[in-house]
């Protein structure tokens, strides 16, 4: 075997001369060629174990098969504490997990949230915003352009309750700092020194009818509708396409519009607003009430606001609408004698009088008034009760009631309230804001009501606690429910007695006197 050691070299070799160069390793490797080949072969062999096989040559005739599809992975980005404002911030996924759910599944999940949660969920993404719109069932239109542009039907495709009152009012921008009406009639604002009709208008009848046609086509399952200044044709379109409509509120209504009311087969709740002082004036007379009575025989609730009429119109309603249970008069303009027609409403259970300047100045004889024997509740709110004869006639008609409420009524004195003793079956009596009524007047009536179980006396300043008799105290003890806060001023002074509260201001202002 060949070796690379220096001892095996012959110094007497003829090929080497004394004049040759010093010892060189390259000459040594060239002389031992077998050893060099062995080292090179061993090195190449060792490196071959760590190398990958060369790729196959590309063949244009047969394209390579596509690589297997890797499963999608969701990367989690964990922000560093320096990048977050809150320490120990939870890990936020870079992709939306709900994007893999179907719209039907996501709709069922979002429907479990309450109204407040739905409003918050709509801010998550555009997808959630669209799905949340499918869950909305009621909408109040504030801009009429939202209806005419079609955005309303794309944004809320499943509405069953549409209120067009606010969007039907056109007011000037300069009137926003003026006088405003109540929220029930919408945000109607005018300057205090300018007539309302010059600054506030309504959307035209043709535009309202076109909007009703579009709404009825988009929402065939509509159940409640509030509309202003429409015509007979517009209501006919709604009645034809929305067979499930149960509640209808008509603002700026007149007798001609009521011709289409008979087309609503399933209508149960109807509110007619004829005249609103300072805003619009429309006439609803006995003609319209008769048309209403003959067309809507399944009515359960009826509200007449700012409507005219007389004995004939109310009698027609009572004779035709046998299912009527609740009747409301709001700022009525009825002729004298209408009160005696209430006895034709045989199934009437609730009667409300709100903001009425008068009840009936000429009700007629007592024997002609009749009685509503099924009536259970009478509610009078913000009414002027200055006529003793009309209030007495009302008590006679409603002598079978079980519940009676007086709230913020003007002119109710002891002599007028004495007629409430006709209601012998009264079990609930509420007096709130009746400032003319005294303790003696209350005691006279309450002691005559043998079936009285509940009594509420609130903010009646002429009813004093120190004037309560022992008989009245005994009655209070036997009642099931009693709420007694007649004089808030005396109650406040009693609770603050001895505390010194309210006296420092007097001392302060005395120092400022010159």
FENWO-V819931 format. One record per residue. N is the residue number from 1. RES is the residue in one small letter. SS is DSSP state (alpha for helix, beta for strand, coil for the rest). BURIAL is + if it has 24 or more other ideal C-beta (glycine too) atoms within 12 Angstrom, else -. Layout:
# FENWO-V819931
N_RES_SS_BURIAL ; N_RES_SS_BURIAL
This chain:
# FENWO-V819931
1_x_coil_- ; 2_x_coil_- ; 3_x_coil_- ; 4_x_coil_- ; 5_x_coil_- ; 6_x_alpha_- ; 7_x_alpha_- ; 8_x_alpha_- ; 9_x_coil_- ; 10_x_coil_- ; 11_x_coil_- ; 12_x_coil_- ; 13_x_coil_- ; 14_x_coil_- ; 15_x_coil_- ; 16_x_coil_- ; 17_x_coil_- ; 18_x_coil_- ; 19_x_coil_- ; 20_x_coil_- ; 21_x_coil_- ; 22_x_coil_- ; 23_x_coil_- ; 24_x_coil_- ; 25_x_alpha_- ; 26_x_alpha_- ; 27_x_alpha_- ; 28_x_alpha_- ; 29_x_alpha_- ; 30_x_alpha_- ; 31_x_alpha_- ; 32_x_coil_- ; 33_x_alpha_- ; 34_x_alpha_- ; 35_x_alpha_- ; 36_x_alpha_- ; 37_x_alpha_- ; 38_x_alpha_- ; 39_x_alpha_- ; 40_x_alpha_- ; 41_x_alpha_- ; 42_x_alpha_- ; 43_x_alpha_- ; 44_x_alpha_- ; 45_x_alpha_- ; 46_x_alpha_- ; 47_x_alpha_- ; 48_x_alpha_- ; 49_x_coil_- ; 50_x_coil_- ; 51_x_coil_- ; 52_x_coil_- ; 53_x_coil_- ; 54_x_coil_- ; 55_x_coil_- ; 56_x_coil_- ; 57_x_coil_- ; 58_x_coil_- ; 59_x_coil_- ; 60_x_coil_- ; 61_x_coil_- ; 62_x_coil_- ; 63_x_coil_- ; 64_x_coil_- ; 65_x_coil_- ; 66_x_coil_- ; 67_x_coil_- ; 68_x_coil_- ; 69_x_coil_- ; 70_x_coil_- ; 71_x_coil_- ; 72_x_coil_- ; 73_x_coil_- ; 74_x_coil_- ; 75_x_coil_- ; 76_x_beta_- ; 77_x_beta_- ; 78_x_coil_- ; 79_x_coil_- ; 80_x_coil_- ; 81_x_alpha_- ; 82_x_alpha_- ; 83_x_alpha_- ; 84_x_coil_- ; 85_x_coil_- ; 86_x_coil_- ; 87_x_coil_- ; 88_x_coil_- ; 89_x_coil_- ; 90_x_coil_- ; 91_x_coil_- ; 92_x_beta_- ; 93_x_beta_- ; 94_x_coil_- ; 95_x_coil_- ; 96_x_coil_- ; 97_x_alpha_- ; 98_x_alpha_- ; 99_x_alpha_- ; 100_x_alpha_- ; 101_x_coil_- ; 102_x_coil_- ; 103_x_alpha_- ; 104_x_alpha_- ; 105_x_alpha_- ; 106_x_alpha_+ ; 107_x_alpha_+ ; 108_x_alpha_- ; 109_x_alpha_- ; 110_x_alpha_+ ; 111_x_coil_- ; 112_x_coil_- ; 113_x_coil_- ; 114_x_coil_- ; 115_x_alpha_- ; 116_x_alpha_- ; 117_x_alpha_- ; 118_x_alpha_+ ; 119_x_alpha_- ; 120_x_alpha_- ; 121_x_alpha_+ ; 122_x_coil_+ ; 123_x_coil_- ; 124_x_coil_- ; 125_x_coil_- ; 126_x_alpha_- ; 127_x_alpha_- ; 128_x_alpha_+ ; 129_x_alpha_- ; 130_x_alpha_- ; 131_x_alpha_+ ; 132_x_alpha_+ ; 133_x_alpha_+ ; 134_x_alpha_+ ; 135_x_alpha_+ ; 136_x_coil_+ ; 137_x_coil_- ; 138_x_beta_- ; 139_x_beta_+ ; 140_x_beta_+ ; 141_x_coil_+ ; 142_x_coil_- ; 143_x_coil_- ; 144_x_coil_+ ; 145_x_alpha_- ; 146_x_alpha_+ ; 147_x_alpha_+ ; 148_x_alpha_+ ; 149_x_coil_- ; 150_x_coil_- ; 151_x_alpha_- ; 152_x_alpha_+ ; 153_x_alpha_+ ; 154_x_alpha_- ; 155_x_alpha_+ ; 156_x_coil_+ ; 157_x_coil_+ ; 158_x_coil_+ ; 159_x_coil_+ ; 160_x_coil_+ ; 161_x_beta_+ ; 162_x_beta_+ ; 163_x_beta_+ ; 164_x_coil_+ ; 165_x_coil_+ ; 166_x_alpha_+ ; 167_x_alpha_+ ; 168_x_alpha_+ ; 169_x_beta_+ ; 170_x_beta_+ ; 171_x_beta_+ ; 172_x_coil_- ; 173_x_alpha_- ; 174_x_alpha_- ; 175_x_alpha_+ ; 176_x_coil_- ; 177_x_coil_- ; 178_x_coil_- ; 179_x_beta_- ; 180_x_beta_- ; 181_x_coil_+ ; 182_x_coil_- ; 183_x_alpha_- ; 184_x_alpha_- ; 185_x_alpha_+ ; 186_x_coil_+ ; 187_x_coil_+ ; 188_x_coil_+ ; 189_x_beta_+ ; 190_x_beta_+ ; 191_x_coil_- ; 192_x_coil_- ; 193_x_coil_- ; 194_x_coil_- ; 195_x_coil_- ; 196_x_alpha_+ ; 197_x_alpha_- ; 198_x_alpha_- ; 199_x_coil_+ ; 200_x_beta_+ ; 201_x_beta_- ; 202_x_beta_+ ; 203_x_coil_+ ; 204_x_coil_- ; 205_x_alpha_+ ; 206_x_alpha_- ; 207_x_alpha_+ ; 208_x_alpha_+ ; 209_x_alpha_+ ; 210_x_alpha_- ; 211_x_alpha_+ ; 212_x_alpha_+ ; 213_x_alpha_+ ; 214_x_alpha_+ ; 215_x_alpha_+ ; 216_x_alpha_+ ; 217_x_alpha_- ; 218_x_alpha_+ ; 219_x_coil_+ ; 220_x_coil_- ; 221_x_coil_- ; 222_x_coil_+ ; 223_x_coil_+ ; 224_x_beta_+ ; 225_x_beta_+ ; 226_x_beta_+ ; 227_x_beta_+ ; 228_x_beta_+ ; 229_x_coil_+ ; 230_x_coil_+ ; 231_x_coil_+ ; 232_x_alpha_+ ; 233_x_alpha_- ; 234_x_alpha_+ ; 235_x_alpha_+ ; 236_x_alpha_- ; 237_x_alpha_+ ; 238_x_alpha_+ ; 239_x_alpha_+ ; 240_x_alpha_- ; 241_x_alpha_+ ; 242_x_coil_+ ; 243_x_coil_- ; 244_x_coil_- ; 245_x_coil_+ ; 246_x_coil_+ ; 247_x_beta_+ ; 248_x_beta_+ ; 249_x_beta_+ ; 250_x_beta_+ ; 251_x_beta_+ ; 252_x_coil_+ ; 253_x_coil_+ ; 254_x_coil_+ ; 255_x_coil_+ ; 256_x_coil_+ ; 257_x_alpha_+ ; 258_x_alpha_+ ; 259_x_alpha_+ ; 260_x_alpha_+ ; 261_x_alpha_+ ; 262_x_alpha_+ ; 263_x_alpha_+ ; 264_x_coil_+ ; 265_x_coil_- ; 266_x_coil_+ ; 267_x_coil_+ ; 268_x_coil_+ ; 269_x_beta_+ ; 270_x_beta_+ ; 271_x_beta_+ ; 272_x_beta_+ ; 273_x_beta_+ ; 274_x_coil_+ ; 275_x_coil_+ ; 276_x_beta_+ ; 277_x_coil_- ; 278_x_coil_- ; 279_x_coil_+ ; 280_x_beta_+ ; 281_x_coil_- ; 282_x_coil_+ ; 283_x_coil_+ ; 284_x_coil_+ ; 285_x_coil_+ ; 286_x_alpha_+ ; 287_x_alpha_+ ; 288_x_alpha_+ ; 289_x_alpha_+ ; 290_x_alpha_+ ; 291_x_alpha_+ ; 292_x_alpha_+ ; 293_x_alpha_+ ; 294_x_alpha_- ; 295_x_alpha_+ ; 296_x_coil_+ ; 297_x_coil_+ ; 298_x_coil_+ ; 299_x_coil_+ ; 300_x_coil_+ ; 301_x_beta_+ ; 302_x_beta_+ ; 303_x_beta_+ ; 304_x_beta_+ ; 305_x_beta_+ ; 306_x_coil_+ ; 307_x_coil_+ ; 308_x_beta_+ ; 309_x_beta_+ ; 310_x_coil_+ ; 311_x_alpha_+ ; 312_x_alpha_+ ; 313_x_alpha_+ ; 314_x_alpha_+ ; 315_x_alpha_+ ; 316_x_alpha_+ ; 317_x_alpha_+ ; 318_x_alpha_+ ; 319_x_alpha_- ; 320_x_alpha_+ ; 321_x_coil_+ ; 322_x_coil_- ; 323_x_coil_+ ; 324_x_coil_+ ; 325_x_coil_+ ; 326_x_beta_+ ; 327_x_beta_+ ; 328_x_beta_+ ; 329_x_beta_+ ; 330_x_beta_+ ; 331_x_coil_+ ; 332_x_coil_+ ; 333_x_beta_+ ; 334_x_beta_+ ; 335_x_coil_+ ; 336_x_coil_- ; 337_x_coil_+ ; 338_x_alpha_+ ; 339_x_alpha_+ ; 340_x_alpha_+ ; 341_x_alpha_+ ; 342_x_alpha_+ ; 343_x_alpha_+ ; 344_x_alpha_+ ; 345_x_coil_+ ; 346_x_coil_+ ; 347_x_coil_+ ; 348_x_coil_+ ; 349_x_coil_+ ; 350_x_beta_+ ; 351_x_beta_+ ; 352_x_beta_+ ; 353_x_beta_+ ; 354_x_beta_+ ; 355_x_coil_+ ; 356_x_coil_+ ; 357_x_coil_+ ; 358_x_coil_+ ; 359_x_coil_+ ; 360_x_coil_+ ; 361_x_coil_- ; 362_x_coil_- ; 363_x_coil_+ ; 364_x_coil_+ ; 365_x_coil_- ; 366_x_alpha_- ; 367_x_alpha_- ; 368_x_alpha_- ; 369_x_coil_+ ; 370_x_coil_+ ; 371_x_coil_+ ; 372_x_coil_+ ; 373_x_coil_- ; 374_x_coil_+ ; 375_x_coil_+ ; 376_x_coil_+ ; 377_x_beta_+ ; 378_x_beta_+ ; 379_x_beta_+ ; 380_x_beta_+ ; 381_x_beta_+ ; 382_x_coil_+ ; 383_x_coil_+ ; 384_x_beta_+ ; 385_x_coil_+ ; 386_x_coil_- ; 387_x_coil_+ ; 388_x_alpha_- ; 389_x_alpha_+ ; 390_x_alpha_+ ; 391_x_alpha_+ ; 392_x_alpha_+ ; 393_x_alpha_+ ; 394_x_alpha_+ ; 395_x_alpha_+ ; 396_x_alpha_+ ; 397_x_alpha_+ ; 398_x_coil_+ ; 399_x_coil_+ ; 400_x_coil_+ ; 401_x_coil_+ ; 402_x_coil_+ ; 403_x_beta_+ ; 404_x_beta_+ ; 405_x_beta_+ ; 406_x_beta_+ ; 407_x_beta_+ ; 408_x_coil_+ ; 409_x_coil_+ ; 410_x_beta_+ ; 411_x_coil_+ ; 412_x_coil_+ ; 413_x_coil_+ ; 414_x_alpha_+ ; 415_x_alpha_- ; 416_x_alpha_+ ; 417_x_alpha_+ ; 418_x_alpha_+ ; 419_x_alpha_+ ; 420_x_alpha_+ ; 421_x_alpha_+ ; 422_x_alpha_+ ; 423_x_coil_+ ; 424_x_coil_- ; 425_x_coil_+ ; 426_x_coil_+ ; 427_x_coil_+ ; 428_x_beta_+ ; 429_x_beta_+ ; 430_x_beta_+ ; 431_x_beta_+ ; 432_x_beta_+ ; 433_x_coil_+ ; 434_x_coil_+ ; 435_x_coil_+ ; 436_x_coil_+ ; 437_x_coil_+ ; 438_x_coil_+ ; 439_x_alpha_+ ; 440_x_alpha_- ; 441_x_alpha_+ ; 442_x_alpha_+ ; 443_x_alpha_+ ; 444_x_alpha_- ; 445_x_alpha_+ ; 446_x_alpha_+ ; 447_x_alpha_- ; 448_x_alpha_- ; 449_x_coil_+ ; 450_x_coil_- ; 451_x_coil_- ; 452_x_coil_+ ; 453_x_coil_- ; 454_x_beta_+ ; 455_x_beta_+ ; 456_x_beta_+ ; 457_x_beta_+ ; 458_x_beta_+ ; 459_x_coil_+ ; 460_x_coil_+ ; 461_x_coil_+ ; 462_x_coil_+ ; 463_x_coil_+ ; 464_x_coil_+ ; 465_x_alpha_+ ; 466_x_alpha_- ; 467_x_alpha_- ; 468_x_coil_+ ; 469_x_coil_- ; 470_x_alpha_- ; 471_x_alpha_- ; 472_x_alpha_+ ; 473_x_alpha_- ; 474_x_alpha_- ; 475_x_alpha_+ ; 476_x_alpha_+ ; 477_x_alpha_- ; 478_x_alpha_- ; 479_x_coil_+ ; 480_x_coil_- ; 481_x_beta_- ; 482_x_beta_+ ; 483_x_beta_- ; 484_x_beta_+ ; 485_x_beta_+ ; 486_x_coil_+ ; 487_x_coil_+ ; 488_x_alpha_- ; 489_x_alpha_- ; 490_x_alpha_- ; 491_x_alpha_- ; 492_x_alpha_- ; 493_x_alpha_- ; 494_x_alpha_- ; 495_x_alpha_- ; 496_x_coil_- ; 497_x_coil_- ; 498_x_coil_- ; 499_x_coil_- ; 500_x_coil_- ; 501_x_coil_- ; 502_x_coil_- ; 503_x_coil_- ; 504_x_alpha_- ; 505_x_alpha_- ; 506_x_alpha_- ; 507_x_alpha_- ; 508_x_alpha_- ; 509_x_alpha_- ; 510_x_alpha_- ; 511_x_alpha_- ; 512_x_coil_- ; 513_x_coil_- ; 514_x_coil_-
